Structures are given as structure tokens and as C-alpha cells.
Amino acid sequence: MFKLPNANYKFTDKKISPLSVMSIVLSLISFAALLVSLIMSFKLAGQIETRVGITAILCLVFSLTSVVLSIRTYFQKKVYHVFSHIGLAVAAINLVYLMYVYGLGMIG
């Protein structure tokens, strides 16, 4: 059997940052909670309880934390930034949605 002399190649020493994983987890939890609250709001024709609003505020905190964690990951060296990009994108979508909903609440 033919075996290559140096079969144990290591092309990179980059790792996945735990901050980026936490960022994507927080942003996905926030996205799921906002999606559930949106569905509940449509089912009840906008007559929802205050705990759904409190959930939205908690999602705001999660999204802002996710943005901070993603930005902190960009300053680390020798880490992959794929999860940071995904976490930042989902958190930005959450924040835009929350600004839209709160803006509508202030107008109406």
C-alpha cells in the first residue's frame, strides 16, 4: 500500500471563537422568540398581553449582546469569522424589526 510521507497536513491553525458561537445562539433565540410573538399577535388580532412586549424587550437585549459579541470577535486573530457574520446579520435583522415595531407603536 502506498502511503504519502507527510499525510498529516495542517493548513491553518484557526479556531472557531466561542464568542461567535454565543453570538449566533443568542441571535437565533431572539429571532425565534420574535417570530413566535409575531404569530401570536396575528392570531389574536393585535390584542396581546404585556408579557409579549417584555419578551420583545428581552429580544432587544439579546440582539444587542449578540452584536457586541460579534464585534469583539472581529478583533481576535486566528479565528474564523463565519459565525460572527451570521450572528451579526441575524441580530441586525432582529434590531431592524424591533425598531420598526416600536416605531409603529409610537406613531399609533
C-alpha positions in Angstrom: 0.0 0.0 0.0 1.3 3.4 -0.9 1.4 6.0 1.8 2.3 9.6 1.5 5.3 10.7 3.5 3.7 13.7 5.1 0.0 12.8 5.3 -0.7 14.9 8.4 -1.1 18.3 6.8 -2.3 21.2 8.8 -3.1 24.2 6.6 -4.4 26.5 9.2 -4.4 26.9 13.0 -7.6 29.0 13.0 -10.3 28.1 15.5 -14.0 28.8 16.0 -14.4 31.5 18.6 -16.8 30.8 21.5 -17.9 34.4 21.3 -19.1 33.9 17.8 -21.0 30.7 18.7 -22.6 32.5 21.6 -23.5 35.4 19.2 -25.3 33.2 16.8 -27.1 31.3 19.5 -28.4 34.5 21.1 -29.5 36.0 17.8 -31.3 32.8 16.8 -33.1 32.6 20.1 -34.1 36.2 19.7 -35.3 35.6 16.2 -37.3 32.6 17.2 -39.0 34.4 20.1 -39.8 37.4 17.8 -41.3 35.1 15.2 -43.5 33.3 17.8 -44.6 36.7 19.2 -45.4 37.9 15.7 -47.5 34.8 15.0 -49.3 35.2 18.4 -50.0 38.8 17.6 -51.6 38.0 14.2 -53.7 35.2 15.7 -55.1 37.5 18.4 -55.5 40.5 16.0 -53.1 42.6 18.0 -54.7 42.2 21.4 -51.7 40.6 23.1 -50.6 40.6 26.7 -47.8 42.6 28.2 -45.6 39.6 28.6 -45.1 39.5 24.8 -43.8 43.1 25.0 -41.5 42.1 27.7 -40.3 39.2 25.5 -39.6 41.8 22.8 -37.5 43.8 25.2 -35.6 40.7 26.2 -35.0 40.0 22.5 -33.7 43.5 22.1 -31.2 42.9 24.9 -30.2 39.5 23.3 -29.7 41.1 19.9 -27.6 44.0 21.3 -25.5 41.4 23.2 -25.1 39.4 20.0 -23.9 42.5 18.1 -21.3 43.3 20.8 -20.1 39.7 20.8 -19.8 39.6 17.0 -17.8 42.9 17.0 -15.5 41.6 19.8 -14.8 38.5 17.6 -13.6 40.6 14.7 -10.7 41.9 16.8 -9.4 38.4 17.6 -6.7 36.9 15.5 -6.6 33.4 14.1 -10.3 32.7 14.3 -13.0 32.0 11.7 -15.5 34.8 11.3 -18.3 32.9 9.6 -20.4 32.5 12.7 -19.7 36.2 13.6 -21.1 37.3 10.2 -24.2 35.1 10.6 -24.8 36.2 14.2 -24.4 39.9 13.3 -26.7 39.6 10.3 -29.5 37.9 12.3 -29.1 40.3 15.1 -29.3 43.2 12.7 -32.5 41.8 11.2 -33.9 41.5 14.7 -32.9 45.1 15.6 -34.4 46.5 12.4 -37.7 44.6 13.1 -37.8 45.8 16.7 -37.2 49.4 15.6 -40.0 49.1 13.1 -42.4 47.6 15.6 -41.6 50.2 18.3 -41.8 53.0 15.7 -45.2 51.9 14.7 -46.2 51.8 18.4 -45.1 55.4 18.9 -46.9 56.6 15.8 -50.2 54.7 16.5 
